[in-house]
Every structure is written in C-alpha cells, then in structure tokens.
C-alpha cells in the first residue's frame, strides 16, 4: 500500500487522457455557517444538471458529509492514511450516482497531518479512474494548512458567509491568507441563511469593500441561499434539499448556483503548483497546445 504522500511518484492507472475535472472548494472562515450543507446541495445540483460529480469531504477530523447523505462508509480517508485501503476503496455511491469520498469523524490525529500529506492526498486523485466532470471539496472551517492546500489545489474557491459579524471577519481572514500565502486571486462569495436577496448582496458588499482596499484578490458574488424551513427538514431526513424538496426556495437557489458554476471557464491546463487531477490537466494542456500550434497544424 502506498501512502497518499507517495502517490505523486506513481504513473497513471491507464494511459488514456481524460478531460479535466472542474474542482470547486467550499470553505468558510468560521464554523456554523452551513458550509457542508452548501457542499452537499451544490454537488447534488450539479448532478441534476447532468454533471458527473464527486463530493470529497476534507474536514479530516470532524467529517459529516456521509451523515448528511445517510451513507455508511466502510473505509474513510483515515483508512487510506493508515494503509488499510486505497483511495479508490473509499468511494461511496450516493443519490443519483453522486460519488462521495468520506473523511473520518472523531480522529484527532487526522487534524495533525503534515503539509506534505495534504499535498500527497491531492496528488492521489491522479489515480482515480472515474469519468468525472466536477468535484466539490468540503473543507474544514478556518485557515488550517489542509484548508489552504485544498483550496489552492482547486480551480475555484467558494467562501460561505452568513449575517454574523464573526462570519464576515473570519471570511475576510481566510481570503487574506489564501491570497497572500497561496496565490489565490479569485474567490466566489456565497451568502447563506439570509432573509432576502438584499441582505445577501449587502453581506457580499461588506466583504468586497475591505478586500478591495487591502487585498490583491477579485471577489465575485455567487448568490444567496435563503433561510428555509424545508432545508432544515431535508437535513433531518439526511437528504439534499434539491432531492427532498426540489421546488422549495433553497433548492431553487442551489440549482441557480450550480448553473452559474457550470458557466465558469474550464481550466485550459495546469497553473503550476499543487492541483487536483494534475495529470488530466497536463494532458489536456498538451493537447490544446498541439491543436493550437500553427506549425503542428501545418505538418498534420
């Protein structure tokens, strides 16, 4: 068994190049803002939109994606790091074919992994032989090394914020660290648990004003998810609200957010640095370069 930290040295499982996977990291400055609910429902909304999607739980010590979907994992990422299984063995099939990679809950040592182990987990996804279009990464709250690495390794980062002063302050702190330490230059902001659309836009504008003054980062307003009794009921039923109550206000909001995410430009190739599914990005970038090279085209 290879540990995740060693997997970047292993060649791909097969020689066929797959299309790049759109990787979206969901994060928040503080806990309690509904970040995991956003991750679960965004992933399910992407599935509803025809995207083959994987939901990765990287809240390594207090994972609950599997609980929110009523799944019972045989293996988790803790088993991968302990050498008891391969990453492929952790895959669970959720509703409508959504793939889920669960993390462990109550395993304190998983919160103490070394930075190179976080990077190794990112590289391990080169080995997953799945026909995927998108992956949603549910991060822990805060600014730990794991959060920073998994956000850096995604093409897009969604920061979830709610109408609490600490939520806005901590969201700004997360964006600042991502920008200054990890080179993240673009962040999508999602307002959650708001009373109306105006409140959501005002939350974004608070964050944008201070970020524009002090940070070299571009914030985009992704939208708002309303406070919704149907969402609470779906959580109690261990279902995504887009599945349980597809016509309710929060489900419609998640579908709209998924449509916006689908319109984001796909990666043309690797940016350099740590990235999920790097091998697919490299292959895609090389194919694009050869297609666009006039000399190569002339020779062909």
Protein Blocks (a to p, Z undefined) as FASTA:
>chain_A
ZZfklmmmpccfbfcdcddddddddddfbghiommmmmmmmmmmmmmnopacddddfbfk
lgcklmmnopacfbdfklmmnopacfklmpccdeehiacddddehilklmmccfklmmmm
mmmmmmpccddfbdcddddedjdfklmmmmmmpmbdcddddddfklmmmmmmmmmmmmmm
nopabdcdddehiabfklmmmmmmmmmmmmmmmpccddddfbdcdddfklmmmmmnopaf
klmmmmbmklmmmmmmmmmmmmpccdfbdebijdehklmmmmmmmmmmmmmmmklmmmZZ
